[in-house]
Amino acid sequence: MARSPSGQRHDRPAAAPPVLWYPDDRPAGFAPAEIQSAAASIRETLHLVAAPDGTGIGVALGGSMSLTVPGRRGLPLVGTLPPLYPEWLGDRSFGEAHGARFPYVAGEMAGGIATVAMVSAMARAGMLGFFGAAGLDPERVERATAELAVGLGGRPNWGVNLIHSPGEPALEDRIAGIVLRHRVPAVSASAFMSLTPAVIRIAAHGLRRGVQGRILRGTRLFAKVSRPEVAGLFMAPAPSTLLRALVDRGQLTGSEAELAARVPVAEDVTVEADSGGHTDNRPLTVLLPAMLALRDELTAAHGYDRGIRIGAAGGLGTPTAVAGAFALGAAYVLTGSVNQATCEAGLSDDAKEMLARADMTDVTMAPAADMFELGVKLQVLRRGTLFAARATRLYELYRDHESWEDIPPRQRDRVEQEVLQTSFGTVWAETLRFWQQRDPAQVRRAERDPRHRMALVFRWYLGMSSRWAVAGHTERRADYQIWCGPAMGAFNRWAADSFLAEPSRRDVVQIALNLLEGAAVVTRAHQLRSHGVAVPATAFAFRPRRLA
């Protein structure tokens, strides 16, 4: 009996009898090895049971639950964890929107390193991949896009990259035209610092209302970002000035522009942390929560009727890293560096071997060819190559001098002998032929501005260095430009002594399946630990294995 504050007495309700768990042919486990084994069985329902002597919580598979079973001794049931599948990690709407089984993307490694074969393999495995169009001429992008469109037979889970080209807006427009002409289902916009007509054209083209009034997209745009101010542009509706200009040019209809003002530019925003290539080197644990908060703020401000998915990229080379990204709230994950050393990657065997030997600290920053004059940098492999040091020397000379002739003769000789390995004039002649075909305006500008001529020649080296790595020109190995983040070294450590150790046996789908399977195992281990189970450290260590 108990008294209320008013002095009245009330009967306490009788405590409900505990539910007991009864084993079938598998007893409950309390020892570290038993807990680890049960934790790895992610596709089974897992029961948490109290030890008979009350000293801890164990785990059990199978069995039955009841209040009492005469003649049998049960264990008090503490809780039950349902099955956990890799497909269920992240945001379920990702698979629904993109026709994918798994919340996993193979990113758009530039220069065609993310090949047609890689994108096709990912799509057929129920994931999503982007063709690496950046740095390729439009004719090659068109051939690859047409091949994917025919080969994947209408599958919705593949795409092509559109990289920001501030010095070549016409190139952006041409790539936009290609992806729209071939009805590419998804486009990943990367390295953008502001919105451009090309990216808005892709995002708004084909917008329409469904039978229930919901706005449907013709092309699903992914925005890869590393700064909140840029992310905010993609999470907001398209600017009216750009929409009006596209309508005036006949590249959007009035209806498409009207609908574009009601939805975010991109419904999938990939937060790029410490990645290979273009990166701000921000830690994911800092960047992702900030982006999630910004997403919530803008969703409320604009009154969207469906959410924006925030994905995670950069530093994801092990199952624990992938599990951590999902635990932070990522709707999907995107990998890049770890896919470069796979058999599907469009990179030479020589460069793949260099990547397979890389450790976490074997990376550094170097000037970017596409944004050289702006001083933008990207992350590359340092071990085994002098590219970063040589490219940095070229940028410093460009920064400090008004022309090639302004550089002291001794320094010019060193550049020609050690970096260009030919004369400045020879490189300029080759560069001149390239830009006369690609963009004659660059030639006219270089004729007026000797500093721009110097920049174009130095960019020749930066551009060729990645091509040498792709083609495997071993005589220029010291100049290989290989985009790479610290995830590559983490992956190599995790894959050591497994079937994924050698590049010739690395398969982009097997890497993805192992990272996801391992992330699910790690997630289950965290669940158990947070419920009071004494989970051994070994339960968090998933080893690569062949998966179907």
LOKOL-130021 format. One line per field, with one value per residue (C-alpha): z, y, x; residue number from 1; residue in one letter. Coordinates in steps of 0.2 Angstrom, whole numbers, plus 5000, padded with zeros to 4 digits. Layout:
<atoms>
zz	[Z  ...]
yy	[Y  ...]
xx	[X  ...]
seq	[NUM  ...]
type	[A  ...]
</atoms>
This chain:
<atoms>
zz	[5000  4997  5001  4989  4992  4998  5011  5002  5001  4984  4980  4969  4953  4954  4944  4928  4929  4919  4901  4901  4886  4883  4872  4858  4852  4855  4873  4877  4877  4890  4885  4874  4860  4861  4861  4846  4836  4840  4836  4819  4815  4809  4799  4814  4829  4844  4862  4877  4892  4910  4917  4930  4944  4939  4935  4917  4901  4888  4870  4863  4845  4842  4856  4863  4875  4888  4906  4913  4905  4918  4920  4911  4917  4907  4908  4910  4894  4894  4876  4858  4843  4826  4811  4803  4785  4776  4764  4779  4784  4780  4774  4766  4754  4745  4738  4733  4724  4715  4712  4722  4734  4745  4751  4743  4729  4719  4716  4700  4699  4685  4669  4666  4681  4686  4670  4661  4667  4685  4684  4676  4689  4703  4695  4692  4710  4716  4720  4711  4702  4693  4677  4679  4665  4672  4662  4647  4630  4627  4613  4624  4638  4624  4619  4637  4641  4626  4630  4648  4642  4630  4641  4657  4649  4658  4675  4686  4697  4687  4683  4675  4683  4680  4687  4689  4675  4680  4666  4653  4655  4637  4642  4657  4645  4633  4646  4652  4635  4633  4650  4646  4628  4634  4648  4661  4677  4690  4689  4702  4702  4710  4714  4712  4721  4715  4705  4686  4672  4667  4684  4686  4668  4674  4690  4683  4666  4666  4682  4682  4693  4696  4697  4715  4713  4719  4709  4700  4693  4676  4682  4700  4705  4718  4724  4731  4743  4758  4763  4771  4761  4745  4752  4756  4738  4732  4747  4742  4726  4710  4709  4699  4689  4682  4679  4669  4659  4655  4649  4638  4630  4627  4638  4651  4649  4660  4669  4673  4680  4690  4698  4701  4712  4724  4726  4731  4717  4724  4735  4737  4745  4747  4761  4756  4770  4769  4752  4737  4724  4727  4746  4761  4772  4785  4797  4794  4812  4811  4794  4793  4809  4803  4786  4794  4804  4789  4779  4793  4794  4775  4774  4787  4779  4762  4767  4757  4757  4757  4764  4757  4759  4766  4761  4767  4758  4762  4773  4771  4768  4782  4789  4805  4796  4785  4801  4809  4794  4796  4815  4812  4801  4783  4772  4760  4759  4744  4741  4729  4733  4738  4721  4711  4713  4707  4691  4684  4687  4672  4680  4675  4684  4689  4697  4706  4713  4720  4728  4735  4745  4752  4770  4778  4779  4761  4754  4752  4744  4726  4714  4704  4685  4682  4695  4694  4693  4708  4719  4722  4728  4728  4738  4729  4733  4739  4741  4725  4715  4715  4707  4722  4725  4706  4704  4719  4712  4696  4705  4715  4699  4692  4708  4709  4691  4677  4663  4658  4653  4670  4679  4682  4668  4681  4687  4669  4665  4680  4676  4658  4663  4679  4677  4659  4652  4636  4631  4636  4618  4613  4627  4621  4603  4609  4621  4607  4596  4610  4615  4597  4596  4613  4617  4605  4617  4628  4614  4611  4630  4630  4616  4625  4642  4644  4662  4655  4642  4657  4666  4651  4649  4668  4667  4653  4665  4678  4665  4658  4675  4677  4660  4662  4678  4668  4654  4664  4656  4668  4662  4670  4686  4696  4689  4691  4698  4708  4717  4734  4752  4768  4766  4754  4768  4780  4767  4763  4782  4783  4767  4771  4771  4763  4746  4743  4747  4728  4716  4703  4715  4720  4713  4716  4720  4733  4741  4743  4749  4762  4768  4770  4778  4790  4794  4799  4810  4818  4820  4829  4840  4845  4848  4860  4869  4872  4880  4893  4884  4888  4869  4866  4855  4842  4838  4830  4818  4802  4790  4771  4764  4747  4747  4735]
yy	[5000  5018  5035  5049  5067  5069  5056  5043  5025  5016  4998  4997  4987  4970  4969  4959  4942  4942  4935  4920  4914  4895  4888  4876  4867  4883  4889  4907  4914  4923  4920  4933  4920  4916  4934  4938  4923  4928  4947  4941  4933  4949  4941  4933  4939  4941  4940  4948  4937  4939  4927  4915  4922  4940  4944  4951  4950  4936  4934  4920  4915  4905  4898  4903  4916  4912  4917  4899  4882  4868  4858  4869  4883  4899  4915  4932  4941  4958  4963  4958  4965  4961  4955  4968  4968  4979  4984  4992  5004  5022  5030  5018  5031  5031  5014  5019  5034  5027  5009  5003  4988  4995  5013  5013  5024  5021  5039  5048  5046  5058  5055  5039  5030  5027  5017  5010  4993  5000  5009  4994  4982  4993  4995  4976  4973  4984  4999  5015  5021  5037  5038  5049  5061  5075  5079  5069  5077  5078  5065  5052  5056  5054  5037  5031  5038  5030  5013  5014  5019  5005  4992  4995  4994  5007  5004  5019  5016  5024  5041  5052  5066  5085  5094  5113  5121  5139  5143  5133  5136  5130  5113  5112  5115  5102  5089  5094  5092  5075  5068  5075  5069  5051  5053  5049  5045  5052  5066  5070  5088  5090  5104  5117  5134  5142  5137  5138  5137  5119  5112  5121  5115  5097  5098  5107  5098  5085  5091  5087  5083  5065  5059  5064  5081  5077  5084  5071  5073  5069  5068  5065  5077  5073  5087  5083  5097  5101  5118  5123  5139  5128  5115  5128  5133  5115  5113  5128  5130  5136  5155  5164  5173  5157  5149  5164  5164  5146  5148  5163  5152  5138  5126  5125  5126  5139  5124  5116  5133  5135  5118  5121  5135  5123  5110  5109  5109  5092  5080  5070  5080  5070  5078  5076  5075  5070  5063  5060  5074  5090  5091  5103  5090  5092  5078  5069  5070  5089  5091  5079  5085  5103  5098  5088  5103  5114  5102  5102  5121  5124  5110  5119  5136  5131  5119  5104  5089  5077  5076  5079  5064  5068  5056  5054  5053  5054  5043  5028  5014  5001  4994  5003  5020  5016  5011  5027  5037  5028  5031  5050  5050  5047  5042  5033  5032  5035  5028  5034  5031  5012  5009  5015  4999  4988  4978  4989  5005  5014  5016  5007  4992  5001  5015  5002  4994  5010  5013  4996  5000  5016  5020  5032  5046  5043  5058  5076  5091  5098  5111  5106  5107  5113  5127  5130  5149  5150  5141  5126  5111  5092  5077  5065  5050  5056  5039  5035  5051  5068  5076  5086  5094  5098  5104  5116  5123  5127  5136  5146  5152  5156  5166  5176  5180  5189  5178  5163  5176  5184  5169  5169  5158  5145  5142  5140  5128  5117  5117  5112  5098  5091  5094  5097  5087  5097  5115  5127  5131  5113  5112  5128  5122  5106  5116  5129  5115  5108  5124  5129  5114  5114  5133  5146  5160  5153  5155  5173  5177  5169  5179  5195  5189  5180  5175  5166  5157  5152  5145  5135  5127  5123  5116  5104  5096  5094  5087  5075  5069  5060  5053  5046  5037  5031  5025  5018  5028  5021  5032  5046  5037  5050  5062  5052  5061  5049  5056  5048  5051  5043  5030  5021  5017  5012  5000  4992  4989  4981  4971  4964  4946  4944  4940  4959  4962  4961  4974  4960  4952  4968  4969  4985  4975  4964  4979  4987  4971  4968  4986  4985  4968  4973  4990  4979  4968  4983  4991  4975  4975  4993  4989  4975  4985  5000  4987  4982  4966  4964  4964  4959  4970  4957  4958  4975  4967  4961  4952  4953  4937  4933  4938  4935]
xx	[5000  5006  4999  4996  5000  4982  4984  4974  4980  4982  4986  5002  4999  5008  5024  5022  5031  5047  5047  5059  5070  5071  5085  5082  5098  5109  5112  5115  5132  5141  5160  5169  5170  5152  5146  5157  5150  5132  5136  5142  5125  5118  5103  5096  5085  5097  5090  5099  5097  5102  5115  5108  5119  5115  5133  5130  5120  5123  5116  5106  5100  5084  5074  5057  5050  5037  5032  5035  5038  5035  5050  5062  5073  5073  5084  5076  5074  5082  5078  5078  5087  5079  5089  5101  5105  5118  5104  5095  5110  5107  5091  5078  5072  5089  5085  5068  5073  5088  5082  5097  5097  5112  5115  5132  5140  5156  5161  5166  5185  5191  5199  5188  5196  5178  5175  5160  5164  5165  5148  5140  5146  5140  5123  5121  5125  5111  5122  5126  5141  5146  5157  5172  5169  5180  5195  5189  5185  5166  5167  5174  5160  5147  5153  5154  5137  5129  5137  5130  5113  5112  5121  5111  5095  5085  5092  5090  5105  5119  5126  5139  5149  5148  5163  5164  5174  5175  5187  5177  5158  5155  5162  5150  5136  5142  5142  5125  5118  5126  5118  5101  5101  5105  5093  5106  5096  5108  5122  5135  5140  5157  5170  5156  5159  5143  5128  5130  5118  5123  5120  5103  5098  5101  5092  5077  5075  5061  5053  5034  5020  5014  4996  4995  5003  5020  5035  5045  5062  5069  5087  5092  5106  5119  5129  5146  5151  5163  5158  5141  5140  5140  5129  5116  5115  5111  5099  5089  5078  5086  5089  5076  5089  5097  5080  5074  5090  5088  5070  5075  5088  5075  5084  5070  5051  5041  5033  5050  5056  5041  5043  5061  5057  5048  5061  5080  5092  5098  5089  5106  5120  5136  5147  5165  5177  5196  5195  5207  5206  5197  5195  5195  5203  5189  5185  5169  5164  5164  5157  5143  5133  5134  5127  5113  5108  5109  5098  5085  5085  5083  5070  5059  5062  5057  5043  5049  5037  5051  5068  5086  5097  5114  5128  5146  5162  5180  5190  5179  5191  5186  5170  5172  5173  5158  5148  5154  5147  5130  5130  5133  5117  5123  5109  5122  5141  5152  5169  5183  5201  5199  5191  5206  5216  5202  5202  5188  5197  5204  5222  5238  5244  5259  5249  5238  5253  5259  5241  5242  5258  5251  5249  5238  5251  5257  5246  5249  5241  5246  5239  5224  5225  5207  5208  5227  5226  5214  5227  5215  5223  5219  5225  5237  5248  5265  5274  5284  5281  5287  5272  5266  5283  5285  5268  5269  5285  5276  5262  5274  5283  5266  5261  5278  5281  5272  5278  5290  5303  5302  5308  5327  5336  5343  5325  5319  5332  5328  5309  5313  5325  5317  5299  5293  5308  5307  5308  5295  5292  5289  5276  5268  5266  5257  5246  5242  5236  5225  5217  5214  5202  5196  5193  5201  5197  5211  5223  5218  5219  5237  5242  5237  5243  5260  5256  5241  5252  5264  5249  5243  5260  5261  5244  5250  5261  5248  5236  5249  5254  5237  5237  5254  5247  5232  5242  5257  5271  5284  5297  5287  5283  5291  5278  5262  5247  5237  5222  5222  5216  5221  5207  5218  5231  5217  5210  5227  5230  5213  5214  5232  5234  5216  5210  5209  5227  5233  5226  5224  5211  5202  5185  5174  5158  5168  5175  5158  5150  5163  5163  5144  5144  5157  5148  5133  5143  5151  5134  5127  5142  5139  5121  5125  5138  5126  5114  5126  5134  5152  5157  5175  5186  5187  5169  5172  5186  5178  5190  5187  5179  5171  5153  5138]
seq	[1  2  3  4  5  6  7  8  9  10  11  12  13  14  15  16  17  18  19  20  21  22  23  24  25  26  27  28  29  30  31  32  33  34  35  36  37  38  39  40  41  42  43  44  45  46  47  48  49  50  51  52  53  54  55  56  57  58  59  60  61  62  63  64  65  66  67  68  69  70  71  72  73  74  75  76  77  78  79  80  81  82  83  84  85  86  87  88  89  90  91  92  93  94  95  96  97  98  99  100  101  102  103  104  105  106  107  108  109  110  111  112  113  114  115  116  117  118  119  120  121  122  123  124  125  126  127  128  129  130  131  132  133  134  135  136  137  138  139  140  141  142  143  144  145  146  147  148  149  150  151  152  153  154  155  156  157  158  159  160  161  162  163  164  165  166  167  168  169  170  171  172  173  174  175  176  177  178  179  180  181  182  183  184  185  186  187  188  189  190  191  192  193  194  195  196  197  198  199  200  201  202  203  204  205  206  207  208  209  210  211  212  213  214  215  216  217  218  219  220  221  222  223  224  225  226  227  228  229  230  231  232  233  234  235  236  237  238  239  240  241  242  243  244  245  246  247  248  249  250  251  252  253  254  255  256  257  258  259  260  261  262  263  264  265  266  267  268  269  270  271  272  273  274  275  276  277  278  279  280  281  282  283  284  285  286  287  288  289  290  291  292  293  294  295  296  297  298  299  300  301  302  303  304  305  306  307  308  309  310  311  312  313  314  315  316  317  318  319  320  321  322  323  324  325  326  327  328  329  330  331  332  333  334  335  336  337  338  339  340  341  342  343  344  345  346  347  348  349  350  351  352  353  354  355  356  357  358  359  360  361  362  363  364  365  366  367  368  369  370  371  372  373  374  375  376  377  378  379  380  381  382  383  384  385  386  387  388  389  390  391  392  393  394  395  396  397  398  399  400  401  402  403  404  405  406  407  408  409  410  411  412  413  414  415  416  417  418  419  420  421  422  423  424  425  426  427  428  429  430  431  432  433  434  435  436  437  438  439  440  441  442  443  444  445  446  447  448  449  450  451  452  453  454  455  456  457  458  459  460  461  462  463  464  465  466  467  468  469  470  471  472  473  474  475  476  477  478  479  480  481  482  483  484  485  486  487  488  489  490  491  492  493  494  495  496  497  498  499  500  501  502  503  504  505  506  507  508  509  510  511  512  513  514  515  516  517  518  519  520  521  522  523  524  525  526  527  528  529  530  531  532  533  534  535  536  537  538  539  540  541  542  543  544  545  546  547  548]
type	[M  A  R  S  P  S  G  Q  R  H  D  R  P  A  A  A  P  P  V  L  W  Y  P  D  D  R  P  A  G  F  A  P  A  E  I  Q  S  A  A  A  S  I  R  E  T  L  H  L  V  A  A  P  D  G  T  G  I  G  V  A  L  G  G  S  M  S  L  T  V  P  G  R  R  G  L  P  L  V  G  T  L  P  P  L  Y  P  E  W  L  G  D  R  S  F  G  E  A  H  G  A  R  F  P  Y  V  A  G  E  M  A  G  G  I  A  T  V  A  M  V  S  A  M  A  R  A  G  M  L  G  F  F  G  A  A  G  L  D  P  E  R  V  E  R  A  T  A  E  L  A  V  G  L  G  G  R  P  N  W  G  V  N  L  I  H  S  P  G  E  P  A  L  E  D  R  I  A  G  I  V  L  R  H  R  V  P  A  V  S  A  S  A  F  M  S  L  T  P  A  V  I  R  I  A  A  H  G  L  R  R  G  V  Q  G  R  I  L  R  G  T  R  L  F  A  K  V  S  R  P  E  V  A  G  L  F  M  A  P  A  P  S  T  L  L  R  A  L  V  D  R  G  Q  L  T  G  S  E  A  E  L  A  A  R  V  P  V  A  E  D  V  T  V  E  A  D  S  G  G  H  T  D  N  R  P  L  T  V  L  L  P  A  M  L  A  L  R  D  E  L  T  A  A  H  G  Y  D  R  G  I  R  I  G  A  A  G  G  L  G  T  P  T  A  V  A  G  A  F  A  L  G  A  A  Y  V  L  T  G  S  V  N  Q  A  T  C  E  A  G  L  S  D  D  A  K  E  M  L  A  R  A  D  M  T  D  V  T  M  A  P  A  A  D  M  F  E  L  G  V  K  L  Q  V  L  R  R  G  T  L  F  A  A  R  A  T  R  L  Y  E  L  Y  R  D  H  E  S  W  E  D  I  P  P  R  Q  R  D  R  V  E  Q  E  V  L  Q  T  S  F  G  T  V  W  A  E  T  L  R  F  W  Q  Q  R  D  P  A  Q  V  R  R  A  E  R  D  P  R  H  R  M  A  L  V  F  R  W  Y  L  G  M  S  S  R  W  A  V  A  G  H  T  E  R  R  A  D  Y  Q  I  W  C  G  P  A  M  G  A  F  N  R  W  A  A  D  S  F  L  A  E  P  S  R  R  D  V  V  Q  I  A  L  N  L  L  E  G  A  A  V  V  T  R  A  H  Q  L  R  S  H  G  V  A  V  P  A  T  A  F  A  F  R  P  R  R  L  A]
</atoms>
